[in-house]
Amino acid sequence: MTAYQILGALQQSEPDIAPPTVYRALTALTEQGRAHRLESLKAFVPCRCAHEQSLPVLTICDDCGTVEEHDGGDLVSKLTALIADSAFVPDRHIVELHGQCRACSA
């Protein structure tokens, strides 16, 4: 869901809720690792895995919108090796794959 979709749903029961409240809550949830921001869609999904020293890989179905979360922990060392010579220090990792889910591709 996008922040404004969340806002619209919340305003059904709390009409005075404002966008900054939703954005602050989403920021807190993503910082705590309890939600992921889908950068390509500017939307949010709940985190379904523990990611201590790991890397979430999110697959997004472009047909039905299903988002699945996968543990890409083995990718961290490969990504680190890939950028080792550049002296680049990443703050975060975002891996999103777009395509069709099993049901839509059948």
ChimeraX attribute file (.defattr): number of C-alpha atoms within 10 A of each C-alpha:
attribute: neighborCount
match mode: 1-to-1
recipient: residues
	/A:1	15
	/A:2	14
	/A:3	17
	/A:4	14
	/A:5	11
	/A:6	16
	/A:7	20
	/A:8	16
	/A:9	12
	/A:10	15
	/A:11	13
	/A:12	10
	/A:13	9
	/A:14	11
	/A:15	11
	/A:16	9
	/A:17	14
	/A:18	14
	/A:19	14
	/A:20	11
	/A:21	11
	/A:22	16
	/A:23	15
	/A:24	11
	/A:25	13
	/A:26	20
	/A:27	15
	/A:28	13
	/A:29	17
	/A:30	17
	/A:31	11
	/A:32	11
	/A:33	16
	/A:34	15
	/A:35	17
	/A:36	22
	/A:37	19
	/A:38	18
	/A:39	11
	/A:40	10
	/A:41	10
	/A:42	10
	/A:43	15
	/A:44	18
	/A:45	18
	/A:46	15
	/A:47	18
	/A:48	14
	/A:49	13
	/A:50	12
	/A:51	13
	/A:52	8
	/A:53	8
	/A:54	16
	/A:55	20
	/A:56	22
	/A:57	18
	/A:58	20
	/A:59	19
	/A:60	21
	/A:61	19
	/A:62	14
	/A:63	13
	/A:64	11
	/A:65	14
	/A:66	13
	/A:67	18
	/A:68	16
	/A:69	18
	/A:70	13
	/A:71	14
	/A:72	14
	/A:73	15
	/A:74	11
	/A:75	14
	/A:76	14
	/A:77	10
	/A:78	11
	/A:79	11
	/A:80	13
	/A:81	11
	/A:82	10
	/A:83	12
	/A:84	11
	/A:85	8
	/A:86	8
	/A:87	7
	/A:88	9
	/A:89	9
	/A:90	8
	/A:91	5
	/A:92	6
	/A:93	12
	/A:94	13
	/A:95	12
	/A:96	15
	/A:97	15
	/A:98	14
	/A:99	13
	/A:100	17
	/A:101	18
	/A:102	8
	/A:103	10
	/A:104	12
	/A:105	9
	/A:106	6
